[in-house]
Amino acid sequence: MILLVTGGSGSGKSEYAESRCMELKMRETASDLKWTFPHNCVGTEQLRKMLYVATMEPFGAEGERRIARHRKLRAGKGFETLECYTHLEDADIPAGAVVLLECLSNLVANEMYSESGRKDDVVGVVMEGIHHLAEKAEHLVIVTNNVFSDGISYDDSTKEYQRCLARANVQTAAIADEVFEVVVGIPIRGK
């Protein structure tokens, strides 16, 4: 299953995405264990891995603060972290894992502006990476940002970023099984 979660900054989208990953892990793990072990036994080899694919490059104090906040939010929830700022299609994902990609917005920016980014065909390479994750993962939860409704006029480079992110969001929503927008902590189902 592919689940896309969008929302504005501070909307609660990350917390919602993490909770959905935990729910998917528990549902799948319970299903596996139900058929594999007696009800009072737990075989850890059957537990699904939860992988948090972190895409935010740590630039400056604000970036470090946001990364620390996200680490604190997911502490103790069972996620293993894979930092992958660009080249998502090369990410080593365990088959059958529950994967949280946090977030598509950073990945697009990294592919456009980072030294290791491809700069050209950004949407194509990002979507190649998403398809790679979806092929390996049992469940893929993708977080993205809504950065399109603030009414501010931006420079050409930022407008190009918004166009690329919009196309990546639309293409991801098209392949997603479920799409939610989180508004003031409330998930609203769109698909």
ZIBELQUI-V618305 format. One record per residue. N is the residue number from 1. NEAR is the number of other C-alpha atoms within 12 Angstrom. Layout:
<<N:NEAR> <N:NEAR>>
//
This chain:
<<1:28> <2:35> <3:40> <4:46> <5:48> <6:45> <7:37> <8:25> <9:24> <10:20> <11:25> <12:28> <13:38> <14:43> <15:32> <16:34> <17:43> <18:37> <19:25> <20:32> <21:41> <22:33> <23:21> <24:31> <25:34> <26:24> <27:19> <28:25> <29:29> <30:25> <31:17> <32:22> <33:23> <34:19> <35:15> <36:18> <37:18> <38:12> <39:13> <40:10> <41:14> <42:17> <43:18> <44:14> <45:13> <46:22> <47:26> <48:33> <49:31> <50:39> <51:39> <52:40> <53:41> <54:36> <55:36> <56:34> <57:32> <58:20> <59:15> <60:11> <61:11> <62:13> <63:16> <64:15> <65:16> <66:21> <67:24> <68:17> <69:16> <70:29> <71:25> <72:15> <73:21> <74:28> <75:16> <76:12> <77:24> <78:25> <79:29> <80:23> <81:26> <82:24> <83:27> <84:33> <85:35> <86:38> <87:33> <88:39> <89:23> <90:20> <91:31> <92:22> <93:34> <94:23> <95:21> <96:26> <97:35> <98:44> <99:48> <100:51> <101:45> <102:42> <103:43> <104:49> <105:42> <106:38> <107:45> <108:45> <109:36> <110:35> <111:35> <112:32> <113:22> <114:22> <115:14> <116:18> <117:25> <118:23> <119:25> <120:18> <121:17> <122:34> <123:36> <124:25> <125:27> <126:42> <127:33> <128:23> <129:34> <130:45> <131:25> <132:24> <133:36> <134:34> <135:24> <136:25> <137:34> <138:30> <139:39> <140:45> <141:48> <142:52> <143:47> <144:42> <145:35> <146:28> <147:25> <148:24> <149:13> <150:11> <151:7> <152:10> <153:12> <154:15> <155:10> <156:10> <157:15> <158:19> <159:17> <160:21> <161:30> <162:30> <163:23> <164:34> <165:36> <166:26> <167:24> <168:38> <169:37> <170:21> <171:22> <172:36> <173:30> <174:18> <175:22> <176:27> <177:21> <178:26> <179:32> <180:34> <181:33> <182:29> <183:22> <184:17> <185:21> <186:21> <187:27> <188:21> <189:17> <190:18> <191:18>>
//
